[in-house]
Amino acid sequence: MKILIVEDKKSMREMLSLTLKNAGYEVDEAGTAEEAVEKLEKRRYLLLLSDLFLPGMDGLELLKIAKKIDPYLLVIMITAYGTIEKAVEAMREGAYDFLSKPVDPDYLVLLINRALEQERIFRENILLKEEFAKKYGFPQIVGEDPKIKEVSQKAQKVAQTNSTVLLLGESGTGKELFARAIHQLSPRRNYPFITFNCASVPETLIENELFGHEKGAYTGATSRKLGRLELANKGTFFLDEIGDLSFSLQAKLLRVLEEKAFERIGGTSTIEVDVRFILATNKDLKKEVEEGRFREDLYFRISVFPITLPPLRERKGDIPLLANYFLNKFSIEMRKRGLTISREAINKLMNYSWPGNVRELQNCIERAVILCDGKEILPEHIILPEDEIQYQEKFNLYLSGTLKEAVEKTRIMVEREKIRRTLEETSGDKKRTAELLGISYKTLLNKIKELKINY
């Protein structure tokens, strides 16, 4: 990535440019703030180095616009003698620092090196920080395991480019989450993020969804339809489960990747698109190529920057973090604020292999929040596949016999569980329990004895 120098005086601009090139940086130049804005809208820069006083739009206004375009952009302002007040104002608007003229070349390089090192540390795990996710609108990646941190850092680096990204990993590992994060951290974030899952649409309809059609292209095509690729123009196109794409469609996709052009079904005009591709699959594409189910040329074309997302069983230390993250999310949604999860419940989660990965854990915690009537998620609220079999067997047992018998058995089960949980909530305070249940103290004592409730 480059440093953008904005300076209206050509000699000064050339001096700054030569200094930074000699220090090993790539440099882009602009003579006015308006020209700089055009460049900032087209690509991402490491740092903006701008004079405060420019013809037309001044440096302070440029700073404000630059920060709207890229909130992470580092900005260093150059000021003339006697304009320190303006420089201080620039700092308040988000500038990293300022330099006074005449500029000392050695100090300039030192300042930029220091700024970029601080920025590197700041960005290092930005996807893992909730406050930045909320502020800048990208999805938060939850985890502290080195594997997920490494993946997050790769995603942040590639986000700043236009390179094609291939996300690999089992179902439920969060491939779409990472795709959205890459888009939001990219220069294309203000343009569309369009998704398409090849496995969710019948093969006969995929081409129509991707490329669209012209009016009269086939029976029922009463009007022109834009395909998803066209809708993604200037933005990001996320193609999920690319391993399920037919051979013929693989060839058409390869052309789009190479030429950024296609024709609608029934059309003759070539449609050109400016799209950044992120693709994903849970299949082993190398094996698919070897067995003749996936084009080798397409495989090499999309493998520019592969990122493999680790399964949850390989980062079990993140299970408590994820569980509490989902617990907070669903407890707010279901208006059950203040819910906690017991150590025993966490242990149960830790001892499971999670073949469905993070998505399965999310569903498990959502179900636990629904089942929990108290203030703490307990092991019995964590329903795993083996538990579902036991619950189903128990449920079938309650359904046996006549309708009257089934209703009576169900009533007893519900009464026993409700009284037991309320006693737990009140730490065994029977008077308070009776009040919460809406029954008399004497009735509660009789129920405890009749239903053989231990607490």
JOJOHU-V857947 format. One record per helix or strand of 3 or more residues. SS is the DSSP state (helix for helix, strand for strand). FROM is the first residue (numbers start at 0). TO is the last residue. Records with the same first field share a line. If there is no record, write none. Layout:
SS->FROM-TO ; FROM-TO
This chain:
strand->1-5 ; 25-29 ; 44-50 ; 73-78 ; 96-99 ; 164-167 ; 192-196 ; 235-239 ; 275-280 ; 304-307
helix->9-21 ; 32-41 ; 58-68 ; 83-91 ; 104-122 ; 125-127 ; 129-135 ; 145-158 ; 174-183 ; 197-199 ; 202-210 ; 227-230 ; 241-243 ; 246-258 ; 284-289 ; 295-301 ; 311-313 ; 315-332 ; 342-349 ; 356-370 ; 378-380 ; 384-398 ; 402-424 ; 429-436 ; 440-449
